[in-house]
Amino acid sequence: MKIKSIPIFFLILSISLNISCAHVSAVLNYEDPLTAEEHNNLGVAYEKEEKYKLAIKEYKLASKKDEELVTPLINIGNVYFKQGKYKDARKYYLKALKKDNKNVLAANNLGNVYLETGKEFDKGIEVLIETLPPAEIAPAFALDTLAVLYSASGSREKAIELLQIACSRAEDDEEIKSEISLHLEELGGNGCSN
């Protein structure tokens, strides 16, 4: 009786399938070596390079790895905001606020979404008021956003009052002082005095 040899093609196919199965098994058992913070930092690096899909992917991995972190959610919102995807940005800022209802950055950025879309100014005001500490200790950037929301909703006097407080809170931050001054001038004021 003569033994037939296995054609070389089938032998190579069999070996390839075994290697592929071993590779799939290794991938399924892969443990991510990065921490949530490292994924977030990688997302920041991608975002700076305007590689937004990769940035969002890393931020989502960070959020999944540590569900208590709020920063990756804000960062996802920021990426969507930069892309003009305001509905998505709003969704992630609200998720961040759900985890930390006193997160000033999330509330501020949500306020900016309302300003960019030109609607729901009252919601932006409400969220910022609920989130911010008293005006005398609130961050200048958030007071500025709140003031612009008040101005957009027709409350000029309240906007001016908040912008004047924001000027005093801006201290040495020339960038925010310049922005606050511009908003005051738009409302007929003199800007921040030095």
C-alpha positions in Angstrom: 0.0 0.0 0.0 1.3 3.3 -1.0 1.0 6.3 1.3 -0.1 9.4 -0.5 1.8 12.5 0.5 -0.1 15.6 1.6 0.2 18.3 -1.0 2.5 21.1 0.2 -0.3 23.7 -0.2 -2.5 22.0 2.4 0.5 21.6 4.8 1.2 25.4 4.6 -2.5 26.2 5.0 -2.6 24.1 8.1 0.4 25.7 9.6 -0.9 29.2 8.8 -4.3 28.5 10.4 -2.5 27.3 13.6 -0.4 30.4 13.7 -3.4 32.6 13.1 -5.4 30.9 15.9 -2.4 31.3 18.3 -2.2 35.0 17.3 -6.0 35.5 17.9 -5.7 33.8 21.3 -2.8 36.1 22.2 -4.8 39.2 21.2 -7.9 38.1 23.1 -5.7 37.7 26.3 -3.9 41.0 25.7 -3.8 43.2 28.8 -3.5 46.9 28.1 -0.3 48.1 29.8 -1.3 51.8 29.8 -3.1 53.5 32.7 -6.2 55.7 32.2 -4.0 58.8 32.7 -1.5 57.6 30.1 -4.4 57.0 27.6 -5.7 60.5 28.4 -2.2 62.0 27.9 -1.8 60.1 24.6 -5.2 61.5 23.5 -3.9 65.0 24.4 -0.8 64.4 22.2 -3.0 63.2 19.3 -5.4 66.2 19.7 -2.5 68.6 19.5 -1.5 67.0 16.2 -5.2 67.3 15.1 -5.5 63.5 14.9 -9.0 63.7 16.3 -10.2 60.2 15.7 -7.1 58.8 17.5 -7.5 61.3 20.3 -11.1 60.4 20.9 -10.2 56.7 20.8 -7.6 57.3 23.6 -9.9 59.4 25.7 -12.6 56.7 25.5 -10.0 54.1 26.5 -9.0 56.3 29.5 -12.7 56.7 30.5 -13.3 53.0 30.2 -10.2 52.1 32.2 -11.2 54.5 35.1 -14.8 55.3 35.0 -14.4 57.9 37.8 -12.3 60.2 35.6 -14.0 63.2 34.3 -11.2 64.8 32.3 -11.3 62.3 29.4 -15.1 63.1 29.0 -14.3 66.8 28.9 -11.5 66.2 26.4 -13.8 64.2 24.1 -16.3 67.1 24.3 -13.4 69.5 23.4 -12.4 67.5 20.3 -16.0 67.5 19.1 -16.3 71.2 19.8 -13.2 72.0 17.8 -14.8 70.0 14.9 -18.0 72.0 15.2 -19.9 68.9 16.3 -21.7 70.7 19.1 -24.4 68.1 19.7 -21.7 65.5 20.5 -19.7 68.0 22.5 -22.8 68.8 24.6 -23.3 65.1 25.2 -19.9 64.6 26.7 -19.9 67.8 28.8 -23.2 66.7 30.2 -21.7 63.2 30.9 -18.8 64.9 32.7 -21.2 67.0 34.8 -23.2 63.9 35.7 -20.0 62.5 37.3 -19.0 65.8 38.8 -21.7 68.4 39.1 -19.3 71.0 40.3 -16.8 70.7 37.5 -16.3 74.3 36.4 -14.5 73.4 33.1 -17.3 71.1 31.9 -19.9 73.7 32.8 -17.9 76.5 31.1 -17.4 74.5 28.0 -21.1 73.5 27.9 -21.9 77.2 28.1 -19.7 77.8 25.1 -21.6 75.2 23.2 -24.8 77.1 23.9 -23.1 80.3 22.7 -21.8 78.7 19.5 -25.2 77.2 18.7 -27.0 80.5 19.5 -29.7 78.9 21.6 -30.5 77.7 25.1 -28.6 80.5 26.8 -30.7 80.1 29.9 -29.6 76.5 30.2 -26.0 77.6 30.0 -26.6 80.2 32.7 -28.4 77.7 34.9 -25.6 75.1 34.6 -22.8 77.7 35.3 -24.7 79.2 38.3 -25.2 75.7 39.8 -21.5 74.9 39.2 -19.6 78.0 40.1 -18.5 79.0 43.5 -19.4 82.6 44.6 -18.3 85.2 41.9 -15.6 86.6 44.2 -13.7 83.3 44.0 -14.9 81.9 40.7 -12.4 81.5 37.9 -12.3 84.5 35.6 -12.8 82.4 32.4 -16.1 80.9 33.7 -17.3 84.4 34.8 -16.5 85.6 31.4 -18.6 82.8 29.8 -21.4 83.4 32.2 -21.4 87.1 31.4 -21.5 86.5 27.7 -24.4 84.1 28.2 -26.2 86.8 30.2 -25.5 89.4 27.4 -26.8 87.0 24.7 -30.0 86.5 26.7 -30.5 90.3 27.0 -29.3 90.9 30.5 -26.7 93.6 29.7 -26.3 95.0 33.3 -25.7 91.6 34.8 -23.2 90.8 32.1 -21.3 94.0 32.8 -21.3 93.3 36.5 -19.9 89.8 36.0 -17.3 91.0 33.5 -16.0 93.6 36.0 -15.7 90.9 38.7 -14.0 88.7 36.1 -11.5 91.5 35.4 -10.4 91.5 39.0 -10.2 87.7 39.1 -8.1 87.5 35.9 -5.0 88.7 37.9 -1.9 88.2 35.6 -3.6 86.2 32.9 -3.3 88.6 30.1 -5.1 86.4 27.5 -8.3 86.1 29.6 -8.0 89.8 30.6 -7.9 90.8 26.9 -11.0 88.7 26.2 -12.9 90.1 29.1 -11.9 93.6 28.1 -13.2 93.0 24.6 -16.5 91.7 26.0 -16.8 94.8 28.2 -16.1 97.1 25.3 -18.7 95.4 23.2 -21.2 96.3 26.0 -20.1 99.9 26.1 -17.6 99.6 29.0 -14.0 100.6 29.1 -12.5 97.1 29.4 -10.3 95.9 32.3 -8.2 98.6 33.9 -4.7 97.7 34.8 
